[in-house]
Amino acid sequence: MSQSDRQQIIFCFILAITALAVAMGIGRFAFTPILPLMIQEGTVHLAQTAWLSSSNYIGYLVGALSLLKSKRHPLFVVLGLTLVTLTTWLASLSSFAWLLVLRFLAGVASAWVLVSISAFAINWLKSRQVASSGLIYTGVGIGITLTGLICSYFIFQPVTVTIAAQSSLSPLSSRLWQYLGVIALLATLLVTFLLAKINSQFASTAAAKANPSKATPTNPTSSSIPPPAKLKLANVLTAYGLFGFGYILPATFLPQIAKQWLSGQSYLLIWPFFGLAAALSVVLSQGLQRRYNNVSLLGVWRASQIIMAVGTLLPALWQSLAGLMVSALMVGGTFMVVTMTGLQVAASQVTHYPKYNLSALMTASFAFGQLIGPLTALVATGKNIWLALLPVSAIVLLVGVALLWRPYQHQQSSNHV
């Protein structure tokens, strides 16, 4: 591999990780670490946060479905990041009604980036025989971690809080949205520059693939690999939707739960730790995938979702900093693994269900599940609503595991990571 090729690969990883960090860490999940501060300042109330979260998830569903037939991936990466930048900055100036609209648009934008960067970067890296292309998804955890650290830094500074309270400037939560908007803008410019650098390289690779005489020879042994056993599509889709429902409550409200149950500023540690666990889980899963190529996809999915269920239930039983940190580790360290594994299981079934766009169906099921999750907070009232809601989420996750268990025991060996 030439020095130029290595440079192009590094550029692709940087742009993909940066794009996902902004789209997911800011576009989707910046709301989570800022939420306790917004509630404290009276900007929003707890019931309103459920509506804001659901608005974002509806936007995510709409954004994903809008790209079912689009192949203009670089364009939608730039458009999505631009929209994330605008909606993030405007969130600092908006009332609750406008926040609903902005969170919807941020959901659309984050889906555009996730879907488009996945299609573009994964294909580009695979065309250069890069085995660890899945490492681009560390961007999700990196974005969550950095956003959490930035928010924690400004919230933790007593001087900053005092100045914000005594001045005529906007509340601290509003200025945090502005800071993140500036970061999103700088990242958008970087990603646009790097896309321009490598886009022509991707086009030339695609042209080479279109020419059989120049295409890379296929692995002669690949045809001997038996196709995976047919799974029950309804079970897979339902289990993925239940995963969306089960993980979203801790993923949305864990810092707020921590602020309610912990004294002082220790709750600020929870969200950065959640993001760090998500990033490291992607690295770990990629390493295990290369080392143990006979591991069952369904086995990984089931095991990860069981760990997630325990982590979701834990804060209801262990209301301390240690309990919440372990919960953040267990949920944050599995949600990206389940996300990627579920989509891999769906991809393995394409030959059995040629009439369906399984990726779109899985995304729709997941989005519907995570949409319903926050709305359950609206029907539960009282100071300790999490004592009721977190066990419900854990049970839902375990029901999803049950759907993946019994029918597939005899098929594990044919579905590999």
N, C-alpha and C positions, 0 to 999 in steps of 0.2 A: 504494500500500500504506500502510495506516495505521500509526501509531506502535505501536498495540497488536499488530498483526499482526507487525511487525518484532520486537517484544519476545518474542512467542510463538515465533517462529522461532529466536531466539537461545537461549531456554530449551530448545528441542528439541535443538539442537546440543550445548548444554552437558550435558544429561542423557544423550544418546546417547554422546558422547565419554567422559564420566565413567564410565558403565556399562561400556563396552568396555574402558576403561583398567583398571578393577578386575577385571573378569571374566577378561580375557586377560593383562594385565600382572602381576596377582597370582594369580588362580585357576589359570591354566595355566602361566605362565612365571616366576613368582617362584622356583620350584624351581631354575631354571637358574643364576642368580647366587649363590644360597645353597649350591648343591651343592658347590663346592670347599671351602667352609668346613666343611660337614657331614662331608665325607670327612676333612679335616684333623683335626677334633675326634674322629673315630671314631664319630660318630653313625650313619653308614651306610658301607657299602663299595661299591666301584664296581659289582660285580655286582648289588647290591641296588638301585642307582639305576636300572638298566634295568627292573627289575620295578616300581619306583615310577612311572617314566615311562609304562610300558605300562598300569598301572592307571589313570592319569589319562586316557589316550587311550581306553581302554575306556569309562570314564565319559562322555567326550565323545561317543562314538558312541551310547551308550544315551540320553544326554540329548537329542541331536538327534532320534533316532528317536521318542522319547516325545512329541514335540511335532508329529508329522506332521498331526494333525487338530485341534490346539488353536488357538483364536483368542483366548485370554485372554492377550494379549501383555504388557500392563502388569503383570498379576499375576505372571507367570513372571519378568519382569525383577526385581521386588522379591524374590521367593522365591530366585532364583538369586544375587543379590547378598548376601542374608542368609546363604545357605548358604556362599558364598565367605568371608564374614566369620568364620563359626563354624569352618570347616575350617582356615582360615589360622591363627587364634589357637590352636586345639587342636593344630595341628602342633607347637607348641612344647613340648607336654607328653607326646607320644606315643612309644611304642616303634615298631620297624619294622613289626610286624604292624598296629598301629593306623594308621600312616602309609599303608599300602596302602589301607585303607578310606577314609581322609581324602582321599587323592589321587584315588581313584575318585569320591567325592562332589564334590570340587572340579571334576573333569572334567564331571560331570553339570551342575553349577551354571553353569559357564562356557558350556556349550552352550545351556542355557536362556536365558542373557542374550544371547548372540550371535544366536541364531535369533529371539528375541522382539523385541529392540531393532531388529534389521534389518527385521522385518515392520512394527513399529509406527512407527519413526522415518522410514524411507524412504517409506512410504505417506503419513504425515502431511506430510512436507516436499514430496512430489510433489503433494499436494492443494493446496498453496500455490504451485505452479509454481516451486519452488526447484530450479535446474538442477544445483547442486553437492551434492546430497544424499549422494553417496558420500564426501564429506569426513568423515562421521561415523567412517569406518574409520581415520582418523588416531588415534583413541583407542587402537587396538591398539599402534601404535608408541610413542605417548606413554606408555602404561602400562608398556611394556617399558623405556623410557628412564628414567622416574622411579623405577621399582623398582630398576633397575640402579644408578642414582646413589645412592639411599638405602642399598642394601647396600654399595656401594663406599665410601661415606663412613664407615660404622661399622667396616668391616673395615680400612680404611686407617689409622684413628686408633690410634696405638700405645698411648695411654693407655686407650682403651676396651678393647683386647685385653688389656692387662695387668690391668686391674681385673677383667675377666671371668675371667681365669685364676686370680687370687689370691682371689677371693671365693667365697662359698658359693652365689652366684646361679647360675641356669641358664647353659649355654654361650651364646656370642654368637649362634650360629645360632638357638637357641630364642628369644632376645629379638628377633631380627630378624623372626621369624614373628609375635611379639606386636605389634611396631611396625606391621607391615603389616596385621595384623588390625584395629588401631585406625583406620588410614587407611581400610581397607575399610568399617568401620562408619560413619565420617563421610561417606564418599562415598555409602553406601547411604541415609543420611538425606537427603542433598542430592537424590539421584535421586528418592526417594519424594516429596519436597516438590514437585519440578518436574513429576513425572508428574501429581500432583494439580492443578497449575496448568494444564496443557495438555490433560489427558485429556478434559475436557468439550468443549474446542474440537475435538478429533479426532472425538468422537461427533457433533457438529453437522455437521461436514464429511461424515461418512459418511452421515448422514441426507439431506443435500443431494444426494449422489451417487445415493442410492436414488430420488430424485424426478427424473424426466427433465426436468421443466419447469424445475428449478433447477440441473441439472447443467451443468458447463462444456462448451461445444461442442467436439467433437473436431476435429482437424485434417483439413480436407477432402482434403488431399493424401496423408494417411497410407495410404488404401486403395490408392493407386497404387504404393506401395513393394512390390516383389516379395518373397515370403517367402524366407528363407535356404535354401540348398541342403541337402538331407538328408545328414547325416553318418552314418558308421558308429558306432552307439552303443557297441559293444564297445570300439572304439579310444579313444573319448573317455573312457569310464569307466576303462579300464585306464591310460591316460596320466595321469589325475588321481590314481589310486591310486599310480602310480609316483612322481609328484610328492610325495605324502604320505610315501612311504618315503625318497626322496632328500633332502628338505630337513630331515627331523626330526633326523638325527644332529648336524649343525652347530647347529641351533636348540636342541637339548637340551644338548649337551656342549661347545660352543665355549669357554665360560669355563674349563671343566675342562682342555680341551686346552691353552689358553693358559697356565694355571697350571703345567701339567706341563712346558711347553717354554720358558717365559720366566722370567727371574729377577726378584726383587723383587715389587712390587705392580702392575706395568704391566698385568697381565692384567685388572685391574679396569676398564680402559677399554673392553674388547671389547663387553660386553653393552649398556651405554648407547649405544654407537655403532651396534650392531645395531638397537636400537629406534628411534634417530633416523633411520636410513636407511629403516626401514619406514614411519615417519610421513611423511617427505618424499616417498617414492615414491608414496604415495596422492595427495598434493597434485599432484605432477608428472603422474601419469597422468590425473587429472581435468582438468588444464589442457590436456594433449595431446588428450584425448578431445573437448573442445570445439573445439579449433583444427583438428584433422585428423579430420573425421568420416567419412572414407573409409578409415581404417586398418583392416586385417583383424584381427578378434579372434584368429583362429588365428595370424596373424603375430605379434601381441603376445605371445601365450602361448608360441609357439615361441622367439622371441628372448629372452624373460625367462627361460625354463627353461634355455636354453643358457648365459646369463650365470650363472645359479645353479649350473649344473654346474661351470663353471670356478671359481667362488668356493668351491665345496665341495671341489674337488680341490686348490686352492691351498695350504692349510696343510700338506699332505703333501709339497709340493715346496719350500715357502718358509717355513721354521720360524723366523720372526722376528716382532717386533711389527708391522712394516709389512705383512708377509704376512697376518697374522691380521686386521689392521684392514681390509685390502682385501677379504679373505674376508667379514668381517662386513658390509661395504658391499655386496658383490655378492649375498650370500644375503639379508641383511636388506632390501635395496632391491628385491628381486624377489618374495619369497614372498607378500606381500599382493597384488601385481599379478597373479601367477598364480592366486591364490585367487579374486579377483574376476573375472578374465577367464574362467577355467574355468566358473564358475557362469553367466556371461553366455552362453557358448557353449551350455551346457545349456539355458538359458532360450530360446534361439533355436530349439531343436529340439522344443519342447513340442508344436507342431502336428503334427509328424511322428510323435510317439510319445505319443498321448493317453492310452494305458492305463498309462503309467508316471509316477510322481512322480520326475522327473529330479533335482530338488534333493536329495531323500532318497537317491537312488541315488548321486549324486556325493559327498554327505557320507559315505555308508557306504563307498564305495571309498577316499576320502581317509583316513578314520579307520582303515580296515583297513591301508592302507599305512603310516601313521605309527605304528600299533601294532606292526607287524612290525619297523620300523626299530630301536628301542632293543633289542629282543630279540636282534638280531644281535651286540650287544656281549657277550652271554652266551657265545657260541660262540667268541669271539676272546679270547685271553689274552695277557698280556705287557705290558711297559711301553709298547711302540710299536704297540698295536693300531690306533691311528688311521691309521697309515701304510697299513694294509690296508683299513680300513672306509671311509675317505673316498673313495678311488678307486672303491670299489664303489658308493657313493652317487652319485658323478658319472656312472658308467656307466649306472646305473638311470635317472637323469634324462634322459640322452641317448637311451636306448631309448624313453622316453616321448615325446620330441621326434620320433623317427622314426615313431612311430605316428600322429602328427598331420601328418606331412609329405606323404608320397607320395600318399595317397588324395585330398588336398584341394587340390592345386595349382591345379586348374581351378575351385575354388569360392571362392578368396580374396576376389574382388571382391564376392561376395554376402553376406559375413559381416562387418559393420562394427561398430566400437566405438560 
